[in-house]
Amino acid sequence: MIIPIRCFSCGKPVAHLWEEFTERVNAGEPKKRVLDELGLERYCCRALFLGHADLIDIAAQFKKF
């Protein structure tokens, strides 16, 4: 739902990079270049960003009990 604070595999802090990643990809930059420039070189961190589905906005629409 929300991006994890750290990578599950290696433990590198990644949450602070999520906003910049989404802004730059939505602006039309290639994902590979953005990940390289943000310093995400390990495959586990890259997979975390590429496989993440941002569902917090959808989940927030439902009523809490």
N, C-alpha and C positions, 0 to 999 in steps of 0.2 A: 504494500500500500504506500508506504513512504520509504524513501531511500535510507538504508541503514547507515549508522554513524561510521562504522568500520567495515572493511571487506571481511566477509565470512571466512575466507581461506587464509589470507596473509595478515590481516589485522591492520592494514593501512587505513588511516582516516580518509574517507572519501565524500562524506556528506556535504562538506563545504564547497565541493566542486560541481554539485548537481545543478544549481541555478545557472551558472555560467554555461555549462554543457547544453542545457535545454534551450537557453536563449540563442546560443550560436548555431545550434542545429536547426532551430526554427527559422533563423535568418538565412539559411541556405548553405552553410558551410558543410563540407563532407565530415562525417562522423569520425573517420580515421584521423584526419588532421587535427580535429578538436581534441580527441583523446590523447594524441601525441603531444600537443602543446600544453595540455593540462598536467602532463607528467604521469599519466596512467599507462605504464609500460607492461605490467604483468597481465597475463591473460585472465586471471581471476577477477581483477578489478575492472578490466574492460568488459568482461562478460556480465558483471554486475550492472554496469551502466547500460549496455546494449539490450539486456534481457529484462530490464525493469519496466513494469507497466504502472504508470502513475494513476492509481484508482482512488486517491483520497478525496477528490472532488465528487466522485460518484457515491462513495460511501457516506460522505457528509450530508447528503440529501435525505437520508433515511432518519426517521424519528428514533430518538433514544428512549429506552424504557425507564 
